[in-house]
Amino acid sequence: MWLKFSKMHGLGNDFVVVDLVTQSGFIRPERVRELAHRNFGIGFDQLLIVEQPSRPDVDFKYRIFNADGSEVENCGNGARCFARFVYDQHLTGKRTIRVETANGIIELNLTDDNQVVVDMGKPILIPADIPFSANQFAPEYSIEVDGIGAINIGAVSMGNPHAVLRVDDVDTAPVESWGPLLESCPQFPRKVNVGFMQVVDEHNIRLRVFERGSGETLACGTGACAAVVSGQLRGWLKPGVTVSLPGGELFIEWDGENSVNMTGPANTVFEGRVNV
Ligand SMILES: N[C@H](CCC[C@H](N)C(=O)O)C(=O)O
């Protein structure tokens, strides 16, 4: 079965986006892994699926699959590309689009200057809801990790789980070595995305993210949101933070209580057809 797709990226975090509103089909997890391969497949960090909504108060359903075939709850850079895709493919004429993810509703706003503003919802901080093995919320936790030892982390979910470490310099941070060890540590029963955050000042950070199910990416939208939330909770940041990632910059705003808002670009590279 052949399906049309768009190849897109948000700051180099790259996606294949498939419309299953006007097309019908199903992509098995094994086929997701094959298509994610950068030599034998198309190559992507995540596969994004556009589906008909399952409730009247949203415009679309938004499903996300990592390169390893795992289905996940949210993808921030993907949300911006999702908005660009459904508008450019004329699946909607709206510039404010409500979508349901596996973990709730997010609102996407296409701006006049070719950016996308996403209301990412409130951060989830209760350990059991992240999920993270702590008895009660704390801004910072000390955990023991095999192969690393004792480290301090923030634990935040944006629908998907994130551990946030502070480092002095992201360029020398142990992303490749510590990323996989933390991604699968038992304290996060559904695994975890791992953010390495360098605080430049109270309104600027640098960030690298080792993503659950995909490895290090050039940018991570939910990771940027989680890092800012954790940095504000730990007293290092104030509302209105520019996050510099290897692929570019996102602007993240959180008032300390309500939704986290993310602003950034979304780009289409090419369109194609793929046999699933
Ligand atoms: N790897 C993530 C999903 C993609 C998140 C990232 N690409 C973003 O922009 O938020 C997870 O397993 O939760």
The ligand as an ORCA input file, in Angstrom:
! r2SCAN-3c Opt
* xyz 0 1
  N      11.404     10.939     22.083
  C      10.212     11.524     22.732
  C       9.143     11.879     21.667
  C       9.603     13.011     20.737
  C       9.885     14.290     21.498
  C      10.663     15.363     20.744
  N      11.052     15.063     19.393
  C       9.975     16.725     20.847
  O      10.157     17.570     19.968
  O       9.287     16.933     21.871
  C       9.638     10.517     23.725
  O       9.908      9.310     23.582
  O       8.914     10.960     24.624
*
